[in-house]
Amino acid sequence: MSETKPPLDVFLCAPRGFCAGVDRAIQIVDLALQTYGAPVYVRHEIVHNKFVVEGLKAKGAIFVEELDEIPATTQPVIFSAHGVPKSVPAAAQNLNFFYLDATCPLVSKVHKEAMLHDKRGHEIVLIGHEGHPEVIGTMGQLADNVVKLIETVADVEAFEPQDPDNLAWITQTTLSLDDTADIIAALKRRFPAIRGPNKDDICYATTNRQEAVKIVAPRADVMIVVGAPNSSNSKRLREVGERSGCRHSLLLQRASEIDWDSLGTISSVAITAGASAPEILVEEVIAAFSDRYEVKVEVVVTAKEDIIFNIPRELREAAVAAGVLAEGPKAEAVN
């Protein structure tokens, strides 16, 4: 007689997983491989997810950290969704590379804000995490030391601008909403004249996924975020789950990483996925719990997402000419 499995409520966050920028970036690599053939070179991980990267490698994508790792080639060179400093496309041109820019349009928006503030003579503060590719790319839109990085409220207190009345702030798109709000409040308190973006820089997907976790995490014994350890938005989701009162808030790449013994006795689990994590990995986690529990899944919908971003025109036109696409996607960029 088989042992009865204990019941388990699974609260599945919606929205979760791929955002429009990540989906676009992956499409660009896929479509480039179909249109131009292998290999296609990609500078840095196209998105921060090992499963996605390995899948694209299997199709013929070659990932490098710097352009000097790429041999002389007429094949496409693709820049990741996180964005790159201006020096990178300039170097690609010098090397006569044909390149495609997969930078998320919402990251490009922050780049444009930085350049506009600089043109207007404002001293620029970037709220973000040092060393993250998006931060490196945003700071690299302007000359060295023009953009000042702020990571914490303590950094705000220590910051001494050249002109307190001529400041502007921008942010990385994948930050914690709560942490960023505290930093912005501190900036406004110290520098009342500081200027901010017309629309928040933290992207819609980051906002929606964090708000979903805030609602679902307090109901669950365990909060599981499917995502990569180097994914900023995934790490922020885990932190939000912990702050929202869930006693176990975990960031996992795959179901195989679940430490079942550490979970103890549980009756509920909440699951979400970072913006770079494909849905197949979420399904894998649910299946792993189903092997051990009698699972009842409740999808908790907190927002609807229907944003789609266009792929670059030159790739779309080449794909149509090659017969890979019947016609280009009609989606419009939003935000």
C-alpha positions as CSV (number, residue, x, y, z in Angstrom):
1,M,0.0,0.0,0.0
2,S,1.5,3.3,-1.1
3,E,2.1,6.0,1.5
4,T,-0.3,9.0,1.3
5,K,1.5,12.2,0.3
6,P,0.9,15.2,2.6
7,P,-1.1,18.1,1.1
8,L,0.6,21.2,-0.2
9,D,-0.8,24.5,-1.3
10,V,1.3,26.1,-4.1
11,F,0.7,29.8,-4.6
12,L,2.0,30.6,-8.1
13,C,2.8,34.3,-8.7
14,A,1.5,35.9,-11.8
15,P,3.2,37.7,-13.4
16,R,6.5,35.9,-13.1
17,G,9.4,34.9,-15.3
18,F,10.4,36.5,-18.7
19,C,9.8,40.2,-19.2
20,A,9.5,41.9,-22.5
21,G,13.2,43.0,-22.6
22,V,14.5,39.4,-21.8
23,D,12.1,37.9,-24.4
24,R,13.3,40.4,-27.0
25,A,17.0,39.7,-26.3
26,I,16.6,35.9,-26.6
27,Q,14.6,36.4,-29.8
28,I,17.4,38.5,-31.2
29,V,20.0,35.7,-30.7
30,D,17.6,33.0,-31.9
31,L,16.6,35.0,-35.0
32,A,20.2,35.9,-35.8
33,L,21.2,32.2,-35.7
34,Q,18.3,31.3,-38.0
35,T,19.1,34.2,-40.4
36,Y,22.9,34.2,-40.5
37,G,23.7,30.7,-39.3
38,A,26.1,29.8,-36.6
39,P,28.2,31.0,-35.0
40,V,26.7,34.2,-33.5
41,Y,28.8,36.0,-30.9
42,V,27.3,37.4,-27.8
43,R,29.1,39.8,-25.5
44,H,28.3,38.8,-21.9
45,E,25.4,36.5,-21.0
46,I,22.5,37.7,-23.1
47,V,20.4,37.4,-19.9
48,H,21.4,36.2,-16.5
49,N,20.2,32.6,-16.7
50,K,22.4,29.6,-17.2
51,F,19.6,27.4,-18.7
52,V,18.9,30.0,-21.3
53,V,22.6,30.6,-22.1
54,E,23.3,26.9,-22.4
55,G,20.3,26.5,-24.7
56,L,21.6,29.2,-27.0
57,K,25.1,27.7,-26.9
58,A,23.7,24.4,-28.1
59,K,22.2,26.3,-31.1
60,G,25.6,27.9,-32.0
61,A,25.9,31.1,-29.9
62,I,29.4,31.8,-28.6
63,F,29.5,33.9,-25.4
64,V,32.4,36.1,-24.7
65,E,33.1,38.7,-22.0
66,E,35.1,41.1,-24.3
67,L,35.2,41.9,-28.0
68,D,38.9,41.0,-28.2
69,E,37.9,37.3,-27.7
70,I,36.1,37.3,-31.0
71,P,38.1,36.5,-34.2
72,A,37.8,38.6,-37.3
73,T,34.3,37.7,-38.6
74,T,31.4,38.9,-40.6
75,Q,29.0,37.0,-38.3
76,P,26.7,39.1,-36.0
77,V,28.0,40.2,-32.6
78,I,25.2,40.8,-30.1
79,F,25.3,43.0,-27.0
80,S,23.3,41.7,-24.0
81,A,20.0,43.0,-22.6
82,H,21.8,44.8,-19.8
83,G,23.3,47.4,-22.0
84,V,26.9,48.3,-22.7
85,P,29.1,51.4,-22.3
86,K,29.5,53.6,-25.4
87,S,33.0,52.4,-25.8
88,V,31.8,48.9,-26.8
89,P,29.9,49.7,-30.0
90,A,32.7,52.1,-30.8
91,A,35.2,49.3,-30.5
92,A,33.0,47.0,-32.5
93,Q,33.0,49.5,-35.3
94,N,36.8,49.8,-35.2
95,L,37.0,46.0,-35.5
96,N,34.6,46.1,-38.5
97,F,32.1,43.9,-36.6
98,F,28.4,43.7,-37.6
99,Y,26.7,44.1,-34.3
100,L,23.1,44.0,-33.0
101,D,22.1,45.7,-29.8
102,A,19.8,43.6,-27.6
103,T,19.8,46.3,-24.8
104,C,16.4,46.3,-23.1
105,P,14.5,49.5,-24.3
106,L,13.8,50.4,-20.6
107,V,17.6,50.3,-19.9
108,S,18.1,52.4,-23.1
109,K,15.6,54.9,-21.6
110,V,17.8,55.3,-18.5
111,H,20.8,55.8,-20.8
112,K,19.0,58.6,-22.6
113,E,18.0,60.2,-19.3
114,A,21.7,60.2,-18.2
115,M,22.8,61.9,-21.5
116,L,20.0,64.5,-21.3
117,H,20.9,65.4,-17.7
118,D,24.5,65.7,-18.7
119,K,23.6,67.9,-21.7
120,R,21.7,70.2,-19.3
121,G,24.7,70.4,-17.0
122,H,23.2,68.4,-14.1
123,E,25.4,66.4,-11.8
124,I,24.1,62.8,-12.0
125,V,23.5,60.3,-9.3
126,L,22.9,56.7,-10.3
127,I,21.2,54.4,-7.7
128,G,22.4,50.9,-8.4
129,H,24.8,48.0,-7.5
130,E,28.5,48.4,-8.2
131,G,29.8,46.0,-10.8
132,H,26.4,45.0,-12.3
133,P,26.5,45.0,-16.1
134,E,23.6,47.4,-16.3
135,V,25.3,49.9,-14.0
136,I,28.6,49.6,-16.0
137,G,26.7,50.3,-19.2
138,T,24.7,53.2,-17.8
139,M,27.8,54.9,-16.3
140,G,29.7,54.2,-19.5
141,Q,27.3,56.4,-21.5
142,L,29.3,59.4,-20.3
143,A,32.9,60.2,-19.5
144,D,34.6,58.7,-16.5
145,N,33.4,60.0,-13.1
146,V,30.5,62.0,-14.5
147,V,27.9,59.6,-13.0
148,K,28.2,59.1,-9.2
149,L,27.1,55.7,-7.9
150,I,24.9,55.5,-4.8
151,E,24.1,52.1,-3.3
152,T,22.8,52.9,0.2
153,V,21.2,55.6,2.3
154,A,24.7,55.8,4.0
155,D,26.2,56.7,0.6
156,V,23.6,59.5,0.4
157,E,24.7,60.9,3.7
158,A,28.4,60.8,2.7
159,F,27.8,62.2,-0.8
160,E,29.2,65.7,-1.3
161,P,28.0,67.1,-4.7
162,Q,29.7,70.0,-6.5
163,D,26.4,71.9,-6.5
164,P,23.5,70.7,-4.3
165,D,21.1,72.7,-6.4
166,N,22.0,71.1,-9.7
167,L,21.6,67.4,-9.1
168,A,19.6,64.7,-10.9
169,W,19.0,61.0,-10.1
170,I,18.5,57.9,-12.2
171,T,18.3,54.2,-11.2
172,Q,19.2,50.7,-12.3
173,T,16.0,49.1,-13.6
174,T,16.1,45.9,-11.4
175,L,16.3,47.3,-7.8
176,S,14.3,46.7,-4.7
177,L,11.4,49.1,-4.7
178,D,11.5,49.6,-1.0
179,D,15.3,50.1,-0.8
180,T,15.3,52.5,-3.7
181,A,12.4,54.5,-2.2
182,D,14.5,54.9,1.0
183,I,17.5,56.1,-1.0
184,I,15.4,58.5,-3.0
185,A,13.8,59.9,0.1
186,A,17.2,60.5,1.6
187,L,18.4,62.3,-1.5
188,K,15.3,64.5,-1.6
189,R,15.8,65.3,2.1
190,R,19.4,66.3,1.7
191,F,19.0,67.9,-1.7
192,P,15.5,69.3,-2.1
193,A,16.2,70.6,-5.6
194,I,17.2,67.2,-7.0
195,R,15.5,66.2,-10.2
196,G,14.2,62.7,-10.9
197,P,12.9,60.9,-14.0
198,N,9.4,61.7,-15.3
199,K,8.6,58.0,-15.0
200,D,10.3,55.6,-12.5
201,D,13.4,53.9,-13.9
202,I,12.7,50.6,-12.1
203,C,11.0,48.6,-14.8
204,Y,7.4,47.5,-14.9
205,A,8.4,43.8,-14.6
206,T,10.6,44.3,-11.6
207,T,7.8,46.3,-9.9
208,N,5.1,43.8,-10.8
209,R,7.1,40.7,-9.6
210,Q,8.0,42.4,-6.3
211,E,4.5,43.4,-5.6
212,A,3.2,39.9,-6.3
213,V,5.8,38.5,-3.8
214,K,4.7,41.0,-1.2
215,I,1.1,39.7,-1.5
216,V,1.9,36.0,-1.7
217,A,4.9,35.4,0.6
218,P,3.0,36.0,3.9
219,R,0.7,33.2,3.0
220,A,3.4,30.6,2.5
221,D,5.8,28.6,4.7
222,V,8.4,28.7,1.9
223,M,9.0,31.3,-0.9
224,I,10.9,30.0,-3.9
225,V,12.3,32.3,-6.5
226,V,13.5,30.6,-9.6
227,G,16.4,32.5,-11.0
228,A,20.2,32.9,-11.2
229,P,22.5,34.0,-8.4
230,N,23.9,36.8,-10.5
231,S,20.5,38.1,-11.5
232,S,19.8,41.4,-9.7
233,N,16.0,41.2,-10.0
234,S,15.9,37.6,-8.8
235,K,18.0,38.4,-5.7
236,R,15.7,41.3,-4.9
237,L,12.7,39.0,-5.2
238,R,14.2,36.6,-2.6
239,E,14.9,39.6,-0.3
240,V,11.3,40.9,-0.7
241,G,10.0,37.4,0.2
242,E,12.1,37.4,3.4
243,R,11.0,40.9,4.4
244,S,7.4,40.1,3.7
245,G,7.4,37.5,6.5
246,C,8.2,34.2,4.8
247,R,10.4,32.1,7.1
248,H,12.2,30.3,4.2
249,S,12.8,32.6,1.2
250,L,15.1,30.8,-1.3
251,L,16.7,31.6,-4.7
252,L,17.2,28.5,-6.8
253,Q,18.4,27.9,-10.3
254,R,16.8,24.5,-10.7
255,A,14.6,22.0,-8.8
256,S,17.7,19.9,-8.1
257,E,18.9,22.6,-5.7
258,I,16.0,22.2,-3.3
259,D,17.3,21.1,0.1
260,W,14.3,19.1,1.2
261,D,15.5,18.4,4.7
262,S,15.9,22.1,5.5
263,L,12.3,22.9,4.6
264,G,10.9,21.0,7.6
265,T,7.2,20.4,7.8
266,I,5.4,22.7,5.4
267,S,1.8,23.0,4.1
268,S,2.3,25.8,1.6
269,V,4.9,27.2,-0.8
270,A,4.9,30.3,-3.0
271,I,6.7,30.2,-6.3
272,T,7.8,33.0,-8.6
273,A,10.6,33.5,-11.2
274,G,13.0,36.3,-12.0
275,A,12.7,38.1,-15.3
276,S,15.4,36.0,-16.9
277,A,14.0,32.6,-15.8
278,P,12.0,30.5,-18.4
279,E,8.7,28.9,-17.4
280,I,10.0,25.4,-17.9
281,L,12.1,25.8,-14.8
282,V,9.1,26.8,-12.8
283,E,7.3,23.8,-14.0
284,E,10.3,21.7,-13.0
285,V,10.0,23.0,-9.4
286,I,6.3,22.3,-9.2
287,A,6.9,18.8,-10.5
288,A,9.5,18.2,-7.8
289,F,7.0,19.2,-5.1
290,S,4.4,17.0,-6.8
291,D,6.6,14.0,-6.4
292,R,6.6,14.5,-2.6
293,Y,3.3,16.2,-1.9
294,E,-0.3,16.2,-3.0
295,V,-0.1,19.6,-4.7
296,K,-2.9,22.0,-5.2
297,V,-1.9,25.0,-7.4
298,E,-3.5,28.4,-7.0
299,V,-2.4,31.0,-9.5
300,V,-2.3,34.4,-7.8
301,V,-2.7,37.1,-10.4
302,T,-1.7,40.6,-9.2
303,A,-1.1,42.3,-12.6
304,K,-1.5,41.8,-16.3
305,E,1.4,42.2,-18.7
306,D,1.1,42.6,-22.4
307,I,4.1,44.7,-23.3
308,I,6.2,43.6,-26.3
309,F,9.3,45.3,-27.7
310,N,10.3,45.3,-31.4
311,I,13.5,43.5,-32.5
312,P,16.1,45.7,-34.3
313,R,14.9,46.7,-37.8
314,E,18.1,45.5,-39.5
315,L,17.6,42.0,-38.1
316,R,13.9,41.9,-38.8
317,E,14.5,43.0,-42.5
318,A,17.3,40.5,-42.9
319,A,15.2,37.7,-41.5
320,V,12.3,38.5,-43.8
321,A,14.7,38.6,-46.8
322,A,16.1,35.2,-45.8
323,G,12.6,33.8,-45.5
324,V,13.0,33.2,-41.8
325,L,10.2,35.6,-41.0
326,A,7.1,36.0,-43.2
327,E,7.0,39.6,-42.0
328,G,8.3,41.6,-39.0
329,P,6.6,41.6,-35.6
330,K,4.1,44.5,-35.3
331,A,4.6,45.1,-31.6
332,E,5.2,48.6,-30.4
333,A,7.8,49.5,-27.8
334,V,6.1,50.8,-24.6
335,N,7.4,53.1,-21.8
